[in-house]
Amino acid sequence: MAVKISTISVLILSLALLSLGHCCYGQLRVGFYSTKCPNVENIVSKVVGEAFIKDSSIAPAMIRLYFHDCFSNGCDASLLLDGVNSEKKASPNLSVRGYEVIDDIKSAVEKECDRVVSCADIIALATRDLVSLASGGKTRYEIPTGRLDGKISSALLVDLPSPQMTVSETAAKFAQRKLSLTDMVLLLGGHTIGVAHCSFIMDRLYNFQNTQQPDPSMDSKLVEELRLKCPKGSSTDGIINLDQNSTSSNTMDVSFYKEINVRRGVLHIDQKLANDDLTSKMVTDIANGNDFLVRFGQAMVNLGSVRLISKAKDGEIRRSCRSPCNNPLCV
């Protein structure tokens, strides 16, 4: 017997299926794209690997991009959007880089899976792979995916911790994002392959708290070494490694914690981690342990869950990571 299906019934069924297709964005899980775009992680890995061979400093740059995007307004790739007053234009983000690598990944992914993989997930996957490469392949954490891209990007909404903050002030900012004190200490361990401009530490080298003296918490030998790289009155703003162990300043490892434990932290907040009662024991445990890379990976996963867009109407899947999707067929 033939069954008659009304046009309205077909429309309802179609809308229901469309809803099911998008229902899981914003609900993270490992392997989110296993059926939607099964080759995405291989594509990301290939592009990232080529970029790392050309310039290994892309690893700390991408960790910073990931942190700056997630910490301000959640992991929604809003930092990638171009605009006169977009997040890119905020002072702390002016030196962020890695956008071209994300563009290259997005272009490669779009050729295989049109408007399926979010830019926010590409950032998370690329960062994970670069952490692995920077560790010499010693770690590779699983990163859940399923994020949506944000539609709003404003420099006025950028809210990042300053390296001049105290441990308590920094911890409070992390807590607002539901990130623990442990997450904070581990995520700052990303500085094991990071760099900073001399301008961030001139006060520690020459005039700490208006004393006309260097910061007494910095090792005196390190003060001398850094003054050579960051001379007073210089017309250029030099760059220095945040991990002052020259044998591993470009390697993702535990060296950063060993350095700050002997008063060789470069940024004010880095050294405070080792000195403050809230975090000093944690720093010593990490420095003397052998599980930093595993724990760092978990902290990166936790960071990747900050303030996610949970409703499809509030987010999208961009075709270009630099501009919002204006196509009504977008998520």
N, C-alpha and C positions, 0 to 999 in steps of 0.2 A: 504494500500500500504506500503510495507516494505521500511524503510529508511536506506540507507547505510551511515555509518560514517567511515571516513578514520582513519587510525592509527594516522596520524598527528593531526587530529581534537581531538581525544581522549587525546593525549599528551598535546595539548594546554589547553584543559579543565582541565586536571589534575593539570597542573602547575598553572592555574588560581585559582583553589580551594585551592591548597597548599599555594599560596600567600595570599589568603583571610584568611586562618587559622592563619597566622602569622602577618597579617597586623596591628593588634592592639597592639602588644607588643611595649612598648615605648610610648603608648598613654594611660595614666593612667585613670582609672575609678573605682569607688566603685563597688565591685561585679564582677570584671574582670573574675574570675574563676567560676562564678555561673553555667555555663554549662560545662566548660572544666574540672573542679575539684571541684564540689559543696561542698565537705566536708572539704576542705583545712583549713578553719578558725577554725573549730571544732578540727581538728587534732593539729593545732598549739596551740590552747588554752589548750588542754589536756596535751601536753608535757610541755608547759611553766608552767602550774599550778603545775605539779609534781615537776619541778625544783625549783619553788619558795618556795614550802613547805620545801624542803630540805635545801635551802639556799636563804634567801630573798635578799641577797646582789647581786644576779644575776640581779636584776632590774636596779640599777645604772650602773652595768657593761654592760648591753645590751644597755642602752641609750648611753653610751660612744662608744660602738662598732658601733652603728648606726650613730652617729655623725662623728666619725673618718672615716668611709667608705664614707659617703655622702659628707663630706666637702672637702676631698682631690681631688677626681677624679669623683665625682658624685656617685649616689646610684646604684652601679653596682656589689656589693659584691666582688670587687677586693681585699679588705682587707682579705678575707677568703682564698685566694689562697696561697698554700704553695710554697716555693722556697727560694733559697739561698739569693736572693736579692729582695724578694717580699715586699709588703707594711708592712707585719708583722714584718720585720726586721728593719724598721725605728725606731729610738729612741723613738718617742712619742707613738709608738704602742707596745712596748715591754711588757707593763703591761696591755694591752687590754686582756680581757678574755670573755668567753661566747661561744667560738667556739664549744665546745662539745654539748651545748644545740642546736645550729643550726644544727649540724650533726645529732642529735637525731630526730629533726623535719624533716629534709630532708629525712632521712631513712624511717620514718613513712609515709611521703607524697608520696615518690616514690613507695611504695607498693600499693598505691591506684591510683596514677596518674603518670605514667612513663613519665619523661621528659616534664612536663607541667608547673610546678610551679618553678619560678626562685628563686635562693638563695637570691637575692636582695629583693624580695617580702617577703620571709620568715623572713629576718631580720626586715623589716618594721612591719610585723604582730606580730612577737614575742615581739618587743619593745612596740607596742601599748598595748598588753595584759599585759605586765609587769608593764607598767605605771598604768594601771587600778588596778592591784593587789596591787601595792605599795600605791595607794590612798585609799585602803580599799573599792574599788568598787565604789568610788564616781565619777569617770569619765571613759568614754570609747569613744574615738573619732573614727570616720570612717576614715580608711586609704585607699586611692585609690591604686590599684595594676595594674600590667601589665609591670613591669620593665624587662629588659634583663640583663643577667650577662655579665660582662666585660671579655675580653680575656687577658688583660694586667695587670700586677701588679708589680710595681717597687718602691722600697724604695726611689729612687731619686725623684719620683713624689709626695711624701707625702708633703702636705702643710697645716699645721694646725696653728691656732692662739696660741701664747704663753701666759700663765697666767701673764707674766711680761709686756705685751703690754699695751698701753694706750687705753682708750675707743675709741678714734678716729682711732687708728691703727687697732683695732679689728673690728670696724664698717666698715672700708674700705675693710677688707678681706671678711666680710659677703656680702657687696655690690657687690663684684666681683662674688658672687654666686647668685646674684639677691635676696638676703635676706635683709630685712629691718632692721632698728635700733630696731624697736619693736620686730622683730623676734629674734634678738641678745639678747635683755634683757630677753625675755621669755625663750629662749633655755638655757641660762646660769642659769635659774631657776631650771634646772635639777640637779643642785648642792644641791638642798634641800634634796637629798638622796645620795649624792656623798661623796667620801672620797679623801684625798690627802696624799702623803708622806711628812714627816717633811722636807725633803730636798727642797721642793718647797717654804717653808716659813721661812727658817732659817735666811735669810737676814732681813725679817720683824721683827723677834723676837730679833735679836742681833746686826745687823750692816746694818741698812737701808741706802742705798746710801752712804756707807763708812763713816757713822757718828759715828759708834760704839754705836749707840742707836737704840732702836726699832722704828718701823714705827709709827710716831705720829698720823696717822689716825686710828690706831688700839686701841680699848679700853684698858686702862692700866690693868684692871682686867683680860681681855682675854689674854693679853701678859703673865701675871703671870701663868695663867692656862695652856697655851700652852707650856711655857718653861718647865713645869713639865713633859709634854708628849714628848717634843722634846728637851732634854737637849743638851747643846753644847758639842761637842766631843764624842757623843754617837757612838758606833760601829754598831748600828742598825738604820735603817731608818723607824721610827714609822709611824703609820697611824692615821689620825685624821679626824673627821667628818667635812664636809664643812658647814653644818648647825649646829651651836653650841647650838641650843636649844635641850637639851638632851632628852626632852619628845617627840620630833617629828623628830629626825635626820634620822629615817628610814621610814618616812611617806611622801608621795608625797603631799605637801601642800604649803601654802604661807609663812611658817615660815622663809625660807631663806631670803626673802625680809625684813621681820621685823628685822631680825638679822643684816643685813648689814646697815639698816637704823639707828641702834644704835652703829655703828662702830665695829660690831662683825663679819665682813667678814674675812675669812681665806686667800683666795688667793688675790693677789694684784688686779687683774681685777675685782673680785667680789666686793671688797670694793669701787673701783673706780666707779662702776655703781651707787652707792648711792651718791658719791661725785661730779661727773662730771656734769656740766651744761647740757650736751647733754642728760643725762639719769636720773638725780636725780628725776625729777617730775614723770617720768614713774614708777620708783621704788616705790615712795611713793604712787602713785595711786594703784599699784598692791598690796602693803602691806596692804592698807586700804580697798581694794575691796574684792569681793567675787567671782570673775570670773577667777582667775588664771588658774585653771585646764582646763577650756574650752579654754582659750586663748593659754595655753601651747600646747594643742592638735592641734590647728590650726597651730602653729609654727612648730610642728613636721611634720605635713602634708606638709607644705611649704619646710621644709628641705628635705623631701622625694622626692621632684621634682627637686632637683639640678642636672644639667648636665646629664640628662637621655640619654641613648643610644636610638636613634630614628630609626636607620636602622638595619634590621635583620642581614645584613652581618657583622655588627660591634659588634654584641652581640651573646649570646647563652643562652640555658637553660641547665645548668650543671646537670649531674646525681650525682656527688659528688661536694660539695661546695668547697672542697680543691684543686680540679684540673680542668683544662680546659677540655671541651668536645672535644674529637678528632674524634667522630663518625660523619660521613658525614650526618647522618639523623638528627642531632641536628639542632636547629633553627639557 
